[in-house]
């Protein structure tokens, strides 16, 4: 029995030695998927709605859906039509936040080069990185001052530069801000004399990117506006028809419900396709 146990342990040991000779494949970490709440939180941060949470937007959408459904159903007595307008009302808060975030991102693209230039000037003047970032609360662009003022307050309170940078990234919620903050983090950890050159290169790149995007968005803006007009036109006609109850009775039948369902599906697919073709892709926060 003892010989069998010794032989078994010897075999297991030899197998472990043999197994250790073979290189193991490193499993790449899958990128973390951003959920609805995280994307909505980024949109709220980019839109400047600091005091609004994703739960507030979801609650507003749900309340709008229920309220519009009840009102339209009470006025038209046609449930399928009420469902269509209720879905639009429920999506309205999300569309408002995204539209505001997209508009503010376009404005921020023109502000970031000035902010980078201010940081570069402060570094060349001999200020440390925390002080160079803190002075943006006074001398930086107006839209960026609240976030950097909060960073300055955090740094004075805790003195932890890395943690303050993480909180600054969350407040900004901007892809350009992520690139800038990560560049400054590496410069802080590694050190070196190339920080000024890095900031000048980043500022030049941001200006060229903003100018190119502005030209392309101006040329392709008519496509986006045409998509919105083509999407809204059928539903405006349906809203006008809702003033006459006799005209809406046809939508209470199964055939009318099928027409509404097909129309809604075609509208969503066509709108998303037109937007994908006509609008430039937005920068993603790959360095969150």
TAURWO-V311831 format. One record per residue. N is the residue number from 1. RES is the residue in three letters. SS is DSSP state (@ for helix, = for strand, . for the rest). PHI is phi in whole degrees, -180 to 180 (999 if undefined). Layout:
N:RES:SS:PHI + N:RES:SS:PHI
//
This chain:
1:UNK:.:999 + 2:UNK:@:-66 + 3:UNK:@:-65 + 4:UNK:@:-66 + 5:UNK:@:-66 + 6:UNK:@:-65 + 7:UNK:@:-64 + 8:UNK:@:-66 + 9:UNK:@:-65 + 10:UNK:@:-65 + 11:UNK:@:-64 + 12:UNK:@:-64 + 13:UNK:@:-64 + 14:UNK:@:-64 + 15:UNK:@:-66 + 16:UNK:@:-66 + 17:UNK:@:-65 + 18:UNK:@:-63 + 19:UNK:@:-67 + 20:UNK:@:-73 + 21:UNK:.:-76 + 22:UNK:.:-92 + 23:UNK:.:-70 + 24:UNK:.:-91 + 25:UNK:.:-77 + 26:UNK:.:-80 + 27:UNK:.:-83 + 28:UNK:.:-72 + 29:UNK:.:-72 + 30:UNK:.:-72 + 31:UNK:.:-64 + 32:UNK:.:-71 + 33:UNK:.:-77 + 34:UNK:.:-87 + 35:UNK:.:-83 + 36:UNK:@:-63 + 37:UNK:@:-65 + 38:UNK:@:-69 + 39:UNK:@:-64 + 40:UNK:@:-67 + 41:UNK:@:-64 + 42:UNK:@:-64 + 43:UNK:@:-64 + 44:UNK:@:-66 + 45:UNK:@:-65 + 46:UNK:@:-72 + 47:UNK:@:-79 + 48:UNK:.:89 + 49:UNK:.:-88 + 50:UNK:.:-70 + 51:UNK:.:-84 + 52:UNK:.:-98 + 53:UNK:.:-105 + 54:UNK:@:-57 + 55:UNK:@:-63 + 56:UNK:@:-64 + 57:UNK:@:-67 + 58:UNK:@:-64 + 59:UNK:@:-64 + 60:UNK:@:-63 + 61:UNK:@:-64 + 62:UNK:@:-66 + 63:UNK:@:-65 + 64:UNK:@:-63 + 65:UNK:@:-61 + 66:UNK:@:-67 + 67:UNK:@:-64 + 68:UNK:@:-67 + 69:UNK:@:-61 + 70:UNK:@:-66 + 71:UNK:@:-67 + 72:UNK:@:-68 + 73:UNK:@:-65 + 74:UNK:@:-69 + 75:UNK:@:-90 + 76:UNK:@:-108 + 77:UNK:.:63 + 78:UNK:.:-124 + 79:UNK:@:-66 + 80:UNK:@:-60 + 81:UNK:@:-66 + 82:UNK:@:-63 + 83:UNK:@:-65 + 84:UNK:@:-60 + 85:UNK:@:-71 + 86:UNK:@:-67 + 87:UNK:@:-63 + 88:UNK:@:-62 + 89:UNK:@:-66 + 90:UNK:@:-69 + 91:UNK:@:-85 + 92:UNK:@:-58 + 93:UNK:@:-61 + 94:UNK:@:-66 + 95:UNK:@:-65 + 96:UNK:@:-64 + 97:UNK:@:-65 + 98:UNK:@:-67 + 99:UNK:@:-65 + 100:UNK:@:-65 + 101:UNK:@:-65 + 102:UNK:@:-66 + 103:UNK:@:-66 + 104:UNK:@:-73 + 105:UNK:@:-63 + 106:UNK:@:-63 + 107:UNK:@:-69 + 108:UNK:@:-68 + 109:UNK:@:-61 + 110:UNK:@:-81 + 111:UNK:@:-94 + 112:UNK:@:-63 + 113:UNK:@:-58 + 114:UNK:@:-65 + 115:UNK:@:-64 + 116:UNK:@:-64 + 117:UNK:@:-63 + 118:UNK:@:-64 + 119:UNK:@:-65 + 120:UNK:@:-62 + 121:UNK:@:-65 + 122:UNK:@:-66 + 123:UNK:@:-67 + 124:UNK:@:-66 + 125:UNK:.:-78 + 126:UNK:.:104 + 127:UNK:.:-77 + 128:UNK:.:-74 + 129:UNK:@:-59 + 130:UNK:@:-60 + 131:UNK:@:-69 + 132:UNK:@:-64 + 133:UNK:@:-74 + 134:UNK:@:-67 + 135:UNK:.:-71 + 136:UNK:@:-68 + 137:UNK:@:-67 + 138:UNK:@:-113 + 139:UNK:@:-104 + 140:UNK:.:-79 + 141:UNK:.:-58 + 142:UNK:@:-60 + 143:UNK:@:-68 + 144:UNK:@:-94 + 145:UNK:@:-62 + 146:UNK:@:-60 + 147:UNK:@:-65 + 148:UNK:@:-76 + 149:UNK:@:-66 + 150:UNK:@:-66 + 151:UNK:@:-63 + 152:UNK:@:-62 + 153:UNK:@:-66 + 154:UNK:@:-62 + 155:UNK:@:-69 + 156:UNK:@:-66 + 157:UNK:@:-80 + 158:UNK:@:-102 + 159:UNK:.:75 + 160:UNK:.:-99 + 161:UNK:@:-66 + 162:UNK:@:-66 + 163:UNK:@:-66 + 164:UNK:@:-66 + 165:UNK:@:-65 + 166:UNK:@:-62 + 167:UNK:@:-68 + 168:UNK:@:-66 + 169:UNK:@:-62 + 170:UNK:@:-66 + 171:UNK:@:-70 + 172:UNK:@:-74 + 173:UNK:.:60 + 174:UNK:.:-122 + 175:UNK:@:-61 + 176:UNK:@:-66 + 177:UNK:@:-62 + 178:UNK:@:-62 + 179:UNK:@:-65 + 180:UNK:@:-64 + 181:UNK:@:-66 + 182:UNK:@:-67 + 183:UNK:@:-64 + 184:UNK:@:-68 + 185:UNK:@:-65 + 186:UNK:@:-65 + 187:UNK:@:-63 + 188:UNK:@:-68 + 189:UNK:@:-78 + 190:UNK:@:-87 + 191:UNK:.:81 + 192:UNK:.:121 + 193:UNK:.:-106 + 194:UNK:.:-97 + 195:UNK:@:-65 + 196:UNK:@:-62 + 197:UNK:@:-65 + 198:UNK:@:-62 + 199:UNK:@:-67 + 200:UNK:@:-65 + 201:UNK:@:-65 + 202:UNK:@:-64 + 203:UNK:@:-63 + 204:UNK:@:-63 + 205:UNK:@:-63 + 206:UNK:@:-65 + 207:UNK:@:-66 + 208:UNK:@:-66 + 209:UNK:@:-65 + 210:UNK:@:-65 + 211:UNK:@:-67 + 212:UNK:@:-66 + 213:UNK:@:-64 + 214:UNK:@:-64 + 215:UNK:@:-66 + 216:UNK:@:-68 + 217:UNK:@:-67 + 218:UNK:@:-66 + 219:UNK:@:-72 + 220:UNK:@:-98 + 221:UNK:@:-63 + 222:UNK:@:-66 + 223:UNK:@:-67 + 224:UNK:@:-66 + 225:UNK:@:-65 + 226:UNK:@:-65 + 227:UNK:@:-65 + 228:UNK:@:-66 + 229:UNK:@:-66 + 230:UNK:@:-66 + 231:UNK:@:-75 + 232:UNK:@:-79 + 233:UNK:@:-58 + 234:UNK:@:-62 + 235:UNK:@:-79 + 236:UNK:@:-66 + 237:UNK:@:-63 + 238:UNK:@:-64 + 239:UNK:@:-65 + 240:UNK:@:-70 + 241:UNK:@:-69 + 242:UNK:.:-68 + 243:UNK:.:-73 + 244:UNK:.:-116 + 245:UNK:@:-65 + 246:UNK:@:-64 + 247:UNK:@:-76 + 248:UNK:@:-93 + 249:UNK:@:-64 + 250:UNK:@:-65 + 251:UNK:@:-79 + 252:UNK:@:-83 + 253:UNK:.:-81 + 254:UNK:@:-57 + 255:UNK:@:-66 + 256:UNK:@:-65 + 257:UNK:@:-62 + 258:UNK:@:-65 + 259:UNK:@:-63 + 260:UNK:@:-64 + 261:UNK:@:-65 + 262:UNK:@:-65 + 263:UNK:@:-62 + 264:UNK:@:-65 + 265:UNK:@:-64 + 266:UNK:@:-64 + 267:UNK:@:-63 + 268:UNK:@:-65 + 269:UNK:@:-64 + 270:UNK:@:-65 + 271:UNK:@:-65 + 272:UNK:@:-64 + 273:UNK:@:-68 + 274:UNK:@:-65 + 275:UNK:@:-66 + 276:UNK:@:-64 + 277:UNK:@:-75 + 278:UNK:@:-91 + 279:UNK:.:-105 + 280:UNK:.:-71 + 281:UNK:.:-67 + 282:UNK:.:-82 + 283:UNK:.:-66 + 284:UNK:.:-98 + 285:UNK:.:-85 + 286:UNK:.:-79 + 287:UNK:.:-112 + 288:UNK:.:-67
//
